[in-house]
Amino acid sequence: MFCRQRLAAYKVPSAFKIESELARNATGKVRKNLLVATVG
């Protein structure tokens, strides 16, 4: 609801997935390739 009221229709995500923690590399950056792999 929050997004639909404040964002353009094409920017509203189709789904949300809440993670307790994100995979990070040795320098502390988020490992985006693993994040994308878990979403689908």
PDB file of N, CA, C and O in Angstrom:
ATOM      1  N   MET A   1       0.825  -1.185   0.000  1.00  0.00           N
ATOM      2  CA  MET A   1       0.000   0.000   0.000  1.00  0.00           C
ATOM      3  C   MET A   1       0.874   1.256   0.000  1.00  0.00           C
ATOM      4  O   MET A   1       0.609   2.202  -0.742  1.00  0.00           O
ATOM      5  N   PHE A   2       1.907   1.261   0.828  1.00  0.00           N
ATOM      6  CA  PHE A   2       2.795   2.415   0.914  1.00  0.00           C
ATOM      7  C   PHE A   2       3.416   2.725  -0.449  1.00  0.00           C
ATOM      8  O   PHE A   2       3.430   3.876  -0.886  1.00  0.00           O
ATOM      9  N   CYS A   3       3.927   1.690  -1.112  1.00  0.00           N
ATOM     10  CA  CYS A   3       4.573   1.886  -2.409  1.00  0.00           C
ATOM     11  C   CYS A   3       3.585   2.343  -3.472  1.00  0.00           C
ATOM     12  O   CYS A   3       3.884   3.238  -4.263  1.00  0.00           O
ATOM     13  N   ARG A   4       2.421   1.734  -3.487  1.00  0.00           N
ATOM     14  CA  ARG A   4       1.426   2.085  -4.507  1.00  0.00           C
ATOM     15  C   ARG A   4       0.993   3.532  -4.412  1.00  0.00           C
ATOM     16  O   ARG A   4       0.662   4.155  -5.421  1.00  0.00           O
ATOM     17  N   GLN A   5       0.993   4.069  -3.206  1.00  0.00           N
ATOM     18  CA  GLN A   5       0.580   5.459  -3.017  1.00  0.00           C
ATOM     19  C   GLN A   5       1.681   6.438  -3.401  1.00  0.00           C
ATOM     20  O   GLN A   5       1.393   7.580  -3.761  1.00  0.00           O
ATOM     21  N   ARG A   6       2.943   6.007  -3.330  1.00  0.00           N
ATOM     22  CA  ARG A   6       4.044   6.943  -3.479  1.00  0.00           C
ATOM     23  C   ARG A   6       4.911   6.736  -4.717  1.00  0.00           C
ATOM     24  O   ARG A   6       5.705   7.612  -5.062  1.00  0.00           O
ATOM     25  N   LEU A   7       4.776   5.597  -5.392  1.00  0.00           N
ATOM     26  CA  LEU A   7       5.632   5.294  -6.540  1.00  0.00           C
ATOM     27  C   LEU A   7       4.811   5.125  -7.810  1.00  0.00           C
ATOM     28  O   LEU A   7       3.611   4.853  -7.770  1.00  0.00           O
ATOM     29  N   ALA A   8       5.494   5.294  -8.936  1.00  0.00           N
ATOM     30  CA  ALA A   8       4.864   5.004 -10.217  1.00  0.00           C
ATOM     31  C   ALA A   8       4.601   3.503 -10.292  1.00  0.00           C
ATOM     32  O   ALA A   8       5.303   2.716  -9.657  1.00  0.00           O
ATOM     33  N   ALA A   9       3.602   3.110 -11.059  1.00  0.00           N
ATOM     34  CA  ALA A   9       3.183   1.708 -11.117  1.00  0.00           C
ATOM     35  C   ALA A   9       4.333   0.780 -11.507  1.00  0.00           C
ATOM     36  O   ALA A   9       4.433  -0.324 -10.971  1.00  0.00           O
ATOM     37  N   TYR A  10       5.202   1.203 -12.428  1.00  0.00           N
ATOM     38  CA  TYR A  10       6.281   0.322 -12.872  1.00  0.00           C
ATOM     39  C   TYR A  10       7.387   0.178 -11.828  1.00  0.00           C
ATOM     40  O   TYR A  10       8.232  -0.707 -11.963  1.00  0.00           O
ATOM     41  N   LYS A  11       7.409   1.009 -10.806  1.00  0.00           N
ATOM     42  CA  LYS A  11       8.426   0.924  -9.759  1.00  0.00           C
ATOM     43  C   LYS A  11       7.968   0.122  -8.539  1.00  0.00           C
ATOM     44  O   LYS A  11       8.775  -0.176  -7.659  1.00  0.00           O
ATOM     45  N   VAL A  12       6.701  -0.225  -8.479  1.00  0.00           N
ATOM     46  CA  VAL A  12       6.172  -0.969  -7.341  1.00  0.00           C
ATOM     47  C   VAL A  12       6.624  -2.425  -7.455  1.00  0.00           C
ATOM     48  O   VAL A  12       6.360  -3.071  -8.469  1.00  0.00           O
ATOM     49  N   PRO A  13       7.301  -2.950  -6.433  1.00  0.00           N
ATOM     50  CA  PRO A  13       7.742  -4.345  -6.501  1.00  0.00           C
ATOM     51  C   PRO A  13       6.564  -5.307  -6.508  1.00  0.00           C
ATOM     52  O   PRO A  13       5.521  -5.040  -5.911  1.00  0.00           O
ATOM     53  N   SER A  14       6.748  -6.432  -7.195  1.00  0.00           N
ATOM     54  CA  SER A  14       5.681  -7.428  -7.255  1.00  0.00           C
ATOM     55  C   SER A  14       5.647  -8.279  -5.991  1.00  0.00           C
ATOM     56  O   SER A  14       4.613  -8.856  -5.654  1.00  0.00           O
ATOM     57  N   ALA A  15       6.798  -8.359  -5.282  1.00  0.00           N
ATOM     58  CA  ALA A  15       6.858  -9.163  -4.057  1.00  0.00           C
ATOM     59  C   ALA A  15       7.986  -8.639  -3.165  1.00  0.00           C
ATOM     60  O   ALA A  15       8.924  -7.994  -3.632  1.00  0.00           O
ATOM     61  N   PHE A  16       7.864  -8.935  -1.874  1.00  0.00           N
ATOM     62  CA  PHE A  16       8.896  -8.604  -0.902  1.00  0.00           C
ATOM     63  C   PHE A  16       9.349  -9.891  -0.234  1.00  0.00           C
ATOM     64  O   PHE A  16       8.544 -10.791   0.005  1.00  0.00           O
ATOM     65  N   LYS A  17      10.616  -9.972   0.061  1.00  0.00           N
ATOM     66  CA  LYS A  17      11.131 -11.099   0.829  1.00  0.00           C
ATOM     67  C   LYS A  17      12.002 -10.524   1.936  1.00  0.00           C
ATOM     68  O   LYS A  17      12.990  -9.841   1.667  1.00  0.00           O
ATOM     69  N   ILE A  18      11.636 -10.799   3.167  1.00  0.00           N
ATOM     70  CA  ILE A  18      12.382 -10.266   4.302  1.00  0.00           C
ATOM     71  C   ILE A  18      13.381 -11.305   4.766  1.00  0.00           C
ATOM     72  O   ILE A  18      13.016 -12.442   5.067  1.00  0.00           O
ATOM     73  N   GLU A  19      14.630 -10.916   4.822  1.00  0.00           N
ATOM     74  CA  GLU A  19      15.721 -11.789   5.251  1.00  0.00           C
ATOM     75  C   GLU A  19      16.221 -11.333   6.618  1.00  0.00           C
ATOM     76  O   GLU A  19      16.235 -10.138   6.912  1.00  0.00           O
ATOM     77  N   SER A  20      16.628 -12.280   7.443  1.00  0.00           N
ATOM     78  CA  SER A  20      17.170 -11.912   8.751  1.00  0.00           C
ATOM     79  C   SER A  20      18.564 -11.298   8.609  1.00  0.00           C
ATOM     80  O   SER A  20      18.937 -10.407   9.371  1.00  0.00           O
ATOM     81  N   GLU A  21      19.330 -11.782   7.626  1.00  0.00           N
ATOM     82  CA  GLU A  21      20.625 -11.157   7.336  1.00  0.00           C
ATOM     83  C   GLU A  21      21.000 -11.436   5.896  1.00  0.00           C
ATOM     84  O   GLU A  21      20.521 -12.400   5.299  1.00  0.00           O
ATOM     85  N   LEU A  22      21.852 -10.597   5.339  1.00  0.00           N
ATOM     86  CA  LEU A  22      22.275 -10.724   3.954  1.00  0.00           C
ATOM     87  C   LEU A  22      23.678 -11.311   3.886  1.00  0.00           C
ATOM     88  O   LEU A  22      24.503 -11.086   4.773  1.00  0.00           O
ATOM     89  N   ALA A  23      23.936 -12.063   2.829  1.00  0.00           N
ATOM     90  CA  ALA A  23      25.278 -12.623   2.620  1.00  0.00           C
ATOM     91  C   ALA A  23      26.234 -11.485   2.274  1.00  0.00           C
ATOM     92  O   ALA A  23      25.944 -10.662   1.406  1.00  0.00           O
ATOM     93  N   ARG A  24      27.351 -11.448   2.944  1.00  0.00           N
ATOM     94  CA  ARG A  24      28.345 -10.391   2.717  1.00  0.00           C
ATOM     95  C   ARG A  24      29.709 -10.994   2.438  1.00  0.00           C
ATOM     96  O   ARG A  24      30.018 -12.102   2.874  1.00  0.00           O
ATOM     97  N   ASN A  25      30.522 -10.243   1.701  1.00  0.00           N
ATOM     98  CA  ASN A  25      31.878 -10.713   1.429  1.00  0.00           C
ATOM     99  C   ASN A  25      32.822 -10.247   2.534  1.00  0.00           C
ATOM    100  O   ASN A  25      32.376  -9.682   3.533  1.00  0.00           O
ATOM    101  N   ALA A  26      34.103 -10.477   2.365  1.00  0.00           N
ATOM    102  CA  ALA A  26      35.091 -10.172   3.404  1.00  0.00           C
ATOM    103  C   ALA A  26      35.161  -8.684   3.747  1.00  0.00           C
ATOM    104  O   ALA A  26      35.514  -8.327   4.871  1.00  0.00           O
ATOM    105  N   THR A  27      34.833  -7.826   2.803  1.00  0.00           N
ATOM    106  CA  THR A  27      34.881  -6.386   3.066  1.00  0.00           C
ATOM    107  C   THR A  27      33.560  -5.833   3.570  1.00  0.00           C
ATOM    108  O   THR A  27      33.453  -4.638   3.847  1.00  0.00           O
ATOM    109  N   GLY A  28      32.544  -6.694   3.694  1.00  0.00           N
ATOM    110  CA  GLY A  28      31.267  -6.271   4.245  1.00  0.00           C
ATOM    111  C   GLY A  28      30.237  -5.847   3.222  1.00  0.00           C
ATOM    112  O   GLY A  28      29.142  -5.419   3.588  1.00  0.00           O
ATOM    113  N   LYS A  29      30.565  -5.958   1.946  1.00  0.00           N
ATOM    114  CA  LYS A  29      29.601  -5.594   0.909  1.00  0.00           C
ATOM    115  C   LYS A  29      28.625  -6.736   0.686  1.00  0.00           C
ATOM    116  O   LYS A  29      28.987  -7.904   0.827  1.00  0.00           O
ATOM    117  N   VAL A  30      27.391  -6.401   0.338  1.00  0.00           N
ATOM    118  CA  VAL A  30      26.366  -7.409   0.083  1.00  0.00           C
ATOM    119  C   VAL A  30      26.715  -8.158  -1.196  1.00  0.00           C
ATOM    120  O   VAL A  30      27.059  -7.555  -2.213  1.00  0.00           O
ATOM    121  N   ARG A  31      26.621  -9.487  -1.128  1.00  0.00           N
ATOM    122  CA  ARG A  31      26.886 -10.330  -2.303  1.00  0.00           C
ATOM    123  C   ARG A  31      25.612 -10.413  -3.123  1.00  0.00           C
ATOM    124  O   ARG A  31      24.775 -11.290  -2.913  1.00  0.00           O
ATOM    125  N   LYS A  32      25.480  -9.480  -4.067  1.00  0.00           N
ATOM    126  CA  LYS A  32      24.251  -9.326  -4.838  1.00  0.00           C
ATOM    127  C   LYS A  32      23.939 -10.546  -5.689  1.00  0.00           C
ATOM    128  O   LYS A  32      22.768 -10.866  -5.893  1.00  0.00           O
ATOM    129  N   ASN A  33      24.965 -11.239  -6.194  1.00  0.00           N
ATOM    130  CA  ASN A  33      24.713 -12.413  -7.003  1.00  0.00           C
ATOM    131  C   ASN A  33      24.007 -13.506  -6.197  1.00  0.00           C
ATOM    132  O   ASN A  33      23.139 -14.194  -6.734  1.00  0.00           O
ATOM    133  N   LEU A  34      24.359 -13.678  -4.924  1.00  0.00           N
ATOM    134  CA  LEU A  34      23.675 -14.655  -4.085  1.00  0.00           C
ATOM    135  C   LEU A  34      22.277 -14.190  -3.734  1.00  0.00           C
ATOM    136  O   LEU A  34      21.361 -15.004  -3.626  1.00  0.00           O
ATOM    137  N   LEU A  35      22.106 -12.906  -3.557  1.00  0.00           N
ATOM    138  CA  LEU A  35      20.787 -12.350  -3.246  1.00  0.00           C
ATOM    139  C   LEU A  35      19.828 -12.591  -4.408  1.00  0.00           C
ATOM    140  O   LEU A  35      18.690 -13.008  -4.195  1.00  0.00           O
ATOM    141  N   VAL A  36      20.273 -12.337  -5.618  1.00  0.00           N
ATOM    142  CA  VAL A  36      19.441 -12.561  -6.801  1.00  0.00           C
ATOM    143  C   VAL A  36      19.128 -14.045  -6.948  1.00  0.00           C
ATOM    144  O   VAL A  36      18.010 -14.403  -7.317  1.00  0.00           O
ATOM    145  N   ALA A  37      20.090 -14.909  -6.668  1.00  0.00           N
ATOM    146  CA  ALA A  37      19.885 -16.354  -6.799  1.00  0.00           C
ATOM    147  C   ALA A  37      18.814 -16.858  -5.828  1.00  0.00           C
ATOM    148  O   ALA A  37      18.064 -17.772  -6.170  1.00  0.00           O
ATOM    149  N   THR A  38      18.728 -16.291  -4.643  1.00  0.00           N
ATOM    150  CA  THR A  38      17.735 -16.757  -3.673  1.00  0.00           C
ATOM    151  C   THR A  38      16.332 -16.250  -4.007  1.00  0.00           C
ATOM    152  O   THR A  38      15.344 -16.895  -3.657  1.00  0.00           O
ATOM    153  N   VAL A  39      16.238 -15.118  -4.669  1.00  0.00           N
ATOM    154  CA  VAL A  39      14.934 -14.546  -5.004  1.00  0.00           C
ATOM    155  C   VAL A  39      14.320 -15.292  -6.195  1.00  0.00           C
ATOM    156  O   VAL A  39      13.115 -15.540  -6.233  1.00  0.00           O
ATOM    157  N   GLY A  40      15.164 -15.640  -7.156  1.00  0.00           N
ATOM    158  CA  GLY A  40      14.539 -16.432  -8.138  1.00  0.00           C
ATOM    159  C   GLY A  40      14.899 -16.393  -9.519  1.00  0.00           C
ATOM    160  O   GLY A  40      14.314 -17.112 -10.329  1.00  0.00           O
TER     161      GLY A  40
END
